[in-house]
Amino acid sequence: MAEFGQVDLTSCDREPIHIPGSIQPHGCLLTCTISDFTVLRHSANAPAMLQHEGLKVGADLIALFGADVIHDIRNGLTLSVTQRRPVFLLNQTLAKHDGQDLCFDLAVHIVNGEVVLECEPAAPTQRATKFLTQLHGMMDRVRKTTDITRLFDVVTMLMRGLLEYDRVMVYRFADDWSGKVVSEARALSLESFLGQHFPSADIPAQARELYRRSPIRMIGDVKFTPVPIVEGEGLAPLDMSLGQLRSVSPIHCEYLTNMGVRASMSISIVIDGALWGMIACHHYAPRVLPIAERAVVQMFAEFFALQVIVILKTTRLQVAERTHGLIESVLRNAASVSDMPAYLRGQISRLAPLIQSDGIAIWIDGEWTGHGISAPKDVQNEFVELALKKAGTQIWQSDHLVKDHPWIASHTAHVAGVLIIPISPQPENYVFLFRREIVQTINWGGDPQKTYEHGPHGPRLTPRQSFAIWKEQVHERCLPWSSFDIEAAGQLRSALIEVMGVYHQQQLSERA
Ligand code: BLA
């Protein structure tokens, strides 16, 4: 495995970001045994930050912190095991200095049988309390918003209003793990990233997996000097996946630096166990959001995720109902039709809105009828061959025809992808839906004048270069056929197979 901080642009997905062996300097870290709280490791800054010169590997934390604090920590650990995430303990007195209490906010959890204590200097709680009082109103706004695009805008606006980060974005992943900024609230002086697409490499696979498990991460200052962890002999590297202070990949810090960003925070949006997207915040000056405030923000993000689920489920039902209604209106008179193929050919433009596409064609009784972009005459038979070979009686789709069928693609200038729907009990009649190439319509929306600084890894680590790479990756592809599209296709398939089945039966009995 590569070492943390030692990868290049081609091996980012192999950087072991969960075991950096160091932390960010706005706090300090200790680990100890569960049984008697003997120190196993500590960040090099811990003795000075906690004002305990005796803090070293092998030290007794109960003696250093006192039984009351350890009691609270033990309770926190029990909760954290149940909740499978760190538990926050605010305002714990870990030492005295010149007669004054030295207070810290703690995040505690257990990993591989080792207690992990992360300590950040206690922050005044007024802002967190203000956050809490605003939370209810914010949740109300979210609950009342039933349109998904509007919901994203409400969330970025509320989060920016609350946190005062310079930029707050909702970043949504696509099926191929590329991402899109679907909403943004920003300081007006900043270039907009709204609507921009970024390749999957910008948040590599191991980072996405870590973010699925761990809901929040913050970089206080991208120019930070990592603080090493001092540890006893023979210990395996400390898994900091759930850590609050984890050192962040230098590659990512370079990316943010190139953008002029000094601090960031992002919160995972997990839906049905999968990473759906993130709320990503940028600040152009160093910024540490205290633990209590992060806790409130995390709650809000979870509520947002629930509302996304509600809207997606409602939309699914609405789409299914709309599809049902449309199919019914097209087929209402079908029973009395004497020439079903001719009837369906005539209905083609009414079927088109069923699934978003740039063109539709029907192949029925050996005749091709198209609407919108379609296949030229000499390629139509090839499409039918493709349908017979790949689809048969099932739905088949491609969002990358150049890869799946280069010959067809080379003869159909506009068609980048196709969805094939069988419409009769035997594999012979089909509906084809066509989509154009995605990138034909999407260009860099950011400021064309803006030039980016770049660090040792060169210009690759800039948003505009990321966009160019995404564009290259989706070259000759169409917008992927979504699960909603496939479900609508399934409804059409069932309805038409039934109608065509009855029609063929009638014909047979008329002939008999
Ligand atoms: C992490 N990359 C991230 C994160 C974001 C992005 C949001 C989460 C960390 C955070 O909250 O700051 C990506 N941020 C973006 C994008 C925009 C943005 C796309 O604001 C657009 C506006 N990053 C690269 C490349 C590599 C890379 C080329 O761009 C590697 C080849 C790596 N990104 C990378 C790594 C992490 C990361 C390793 C994990 C950082 C960590 O948590 O340690």
Residues whose N, C-alpha, C, O or C-beta is under 5 A from the ligand:
A	BS01	BLA	D8 L9 C12 I17 F193 F198 A201 D202 I203 P204 A207 R217 S247 V248 S249 I251 H252 Y255 S264 M265 S266 A280
